[in-house]
């Protein structure tokens, strides 16, 4: 487990409490996407046979996104069947960060969001409304 | 009828018994004894025959008690009362007491005889009648004595114990005075105490004891006697103990106890000859008492004794003896801790004083308790306090390396460390170890109040001092800074003394730890050589291209060339070096480059020193100043007046920094400062202002140095912590609720492995405080949060 103490822009993670198997992560929306300026908290749970199994990654902050369902589950291939032991926490978080800007609308978990994606201005409006609702 | 007759006879017998009893008891004349006794005897016999033995016994006892109580005891106390406590000291009181008791004894003795007689009679009669003896008639005499004793003590005007003690201390004082006179006098001491005081004195003492024994009060008497002796000894110790610690008081005190109170006790209490056991017991008790009292007194003064070290050595030995014989250790620890707390560990004491006292404490306690348990207990608060002082390390290093000061610790450094055996002779070492193992004793439990983790109890002063901070790294770093300061201040490359100090330190801390310092010294030595080479280098050695340029003369420049890697980080102050100086520096650097290719010189002009001769009016000043000061002054060669802002720009300083620096020249009377509408204006003086001059030069130079030239160990620590900033920031990004200090500390300890996180929570706290000050974090109620 490479420790995320680096100064990577936009992603960071740290063990939650004294256990090394549960981490807290933070992702800031990438510049130039509708998610810019928003930040999301994630939880990462590592199975005991990590890194041979993918960690269980969930959004703790509700995320309006085609590939994220209302419970925060993420549909991302590298977290499922494409997982490789070469991935680290950092790469996983960076993947999720880029997923925010480039959703895979062919297999949506959130059909409404997928449909709305075509209209970026409207999408941005809904997204920010949902986001600010969550902050309250 | 027969019964009535018998009763009438009995009645008569009773009356005669009662009469004779009264007569007997009141009679003080011994003459009538024979006759009266006969009368009493017959009366008793008759009563016994009538079966009234018990009644007779009780009546007799009752009467006897009443008589003793009413006239005799009452009288005794009444006689004593006029000599009330105010005059209690006088001899009169004592003699009244003694003679009164004597009279009382005579009466009592007689009564006892009578009681004995009675009880004998009763017993005889009983035996004749072959009847069992009623329990109440056994031990009549003892019974009687007991009740009289009770009556005696209960009727005393004050507490009996007090009166007895008074009496004994009066007697003891007489004895002690006589003893002192004897000692002071020329004559030899008499063989025994009895001889010295005369038989009358002994008799007087023993009368009292006998009387009290008769009254069944011997225990009270013994207690009173002991407490009188105790008081006397304490008094004696107090008066004989001098404030100075230059001589032992323990031995004289023990001798005194053997010479005075012990014989006194013997005289006063020992009627039965040959009770050696009792004497031994007393001797032991008195010995212990002396140890205890002297110990308590010395312990109260221990702080002063430490201050007076090593003149207080005899007194320290006293303490050692006392602690060995008593269990005063806990008292010692608390008492000394409190004294230290009150007298030393406060803001008013200079760090150097605290250090000196600490060193003295170590030395003194080494004397008192070679095993160092006490030191562990009392040294801890001092250590903790020293740790809290910012300048402790500096003071330690200064006093360790400065052999000029009186109270420096340089001497300690020259002594070999006792902990490091080189193992040159294995056999001998084994033997020593075996000896140590055989002499091992468990640590005393009293000292259990300190944690027993501090196992290594080396009493070596240096390691104790360095141990204040727990590690030698800090110490070595500080020494490095200090050494850097010293070496940079040198202009003559002479560092023999530093080398010597360093060698000594190397013996202590090992070669590897001081490697950097060694390189620093070597740099200076090399600089000397390089400097010489550069100056003497023929121009032909330069590259042809360079030879074409005219070269500035080098005679006034010399350099200390340091290896940046091995020196502590030196704070940099940027300023513009005047052109002519810069030319010289460049020329020097060019020659260095030729000599030491591919190395290049990077000048740090702010760390140098400038020797200059200044001519103001008719006077010439020879000064050594900092390069910045010199640079400022050089600007005035071309112009007589400089507005502050322009001058600051010319020398490349901020106006504030310029103002600080230029104060030196204003104080020297070389420049003047004037306020104009456009700001400050500095003007060159055409003659030295009064009051300025060379005398102030040295001071001014020092003042300037007060701004620390080398970042202290503290600053370095902060720099080291900066590595962890990212970790902390990353951590706090993910914990919106913020984290408490210890949580951050634990996390860092757990997760940061390269480089390993080895800082203390205190250091982290300082660092986080710095981050808060930089507005990177916020801190509320101990919880740190990202901004």
Contacts between the chains, C-beta under 8 A, distances in Angstrom:
chain1	res1	chain2	res2	distance
A	3	B	751	5.8
A	3	B	752	7.9
A	4	B	730	6.1
A	5	B	726	5.2
A	5	B	727	4.7
A	5	B	730	5.0
A	5	B	752	7.8
A	6	B	726	7.3
A	6	B	730	7.8
A	7	B	726	6.0
A	12	B	730	4.8
A	12	B	733	4.7
A	12	B	734	6.2
A	13	B	730	7.7
A	13	B	734	6.3
A	14	B	730	5.7
A	14	B	731	4.8
A	14	B	733	7.5
A	14	B	734	4.4
A	14	B	735	7.4
A	14	B	747	7.6
A	15	B	747	7.2
A	15	B	750	7.7
A	15	B	751	6.5
A	16	B	734	7.7
A	18	B	746	7.2
A	18	B	750	6.9
A	23	B	734	7.8
A	24	B	734	4.0
A	24	B	735	6.8
A	25	B	734	6.5
A	26	B	733	5.1
A	26	B	734	5.3
A	41	B	734	7.5
A	41	B	736	7.6
